[in-house]
Amino acid sequence: MTETTATPSSPIRVLVAKPGLDGHDRGAKVVARAMRDAGMEVIYTGIRQTPEMIAEAAVQEDVDVVGLSILSGAHMELFPRVTELLKEKGKDDVLLVAGGIIPDEDIPQLNTLGFRGIFGPGANTHDLVKFVQDEMAARKHKAQG
């Protein structure tokens, strides 16, 4: 695992993406705004992104966090492909979080794929922001030794 790009002088860089054909993005925009308000640098890719587009954006933007939001039920097809492509591109050190409609029975498999946080409908944005900040602080501490 490589060191994160975030430093005390640079904000946490977050990519928020909507994979698949899901066209509803209100929740993703609320999350993006909350992260931006907390001082993070947020790149929102918009709706209907392919896994390839998401992985490429993560590399191009050199993000620390990839957040995927999905309501369509296609997460078990799309999320593994995103993680596979991130690994192929050498970007498998990012913090992965997911949100949207994700059944409880799918969460263990998503955790196995590397998703550290799963946030469903009605999740408190302050909890999400704190989760990301805490995870990034722990990664930085671990990288420092």
C-alpha positions, 0 to 999 in steps of 0.5 A: 500500500502506498502513502496517501496524497493528502498531507497536512497542507493539502485536503483529502481528494475525493472522487464521487461517482455514479456507476451504471445507468442510475440517473438519480444523483441527489444523494451523491450531490449532498454527499459531495457538498458535505465533503466539500464543506468539510474542506475536502477537494471533491471531484463529482463525475456525474451520472451514468459513469462506466467503471472504466471512466471512474477508474480513469478519473481516480487516476487522473485526479490522483484521489485519496478516496473513491465514493460510489453511489448507486440506487439501481441494484447493479452494485454487485456487477459494477463495484467489483469491476471498479475495484479490479480496474483501480488495481490494474491502474495501480490505484488500489490504495484508495479508501473505498466507500459506497452509498445508496441502496445496498442490501445488508446481505451484500455488505460482507462481499463489498467489504471483501472487495475493499469497501471500508464504509457503506452508507445507506439512505438517510445516513448522516453526512457528518458521520460519513465525513468523520469516517473519511477523515478518521480513515485517512488520518489512520492511513497517514499515521500507519504510513508514517510508521 
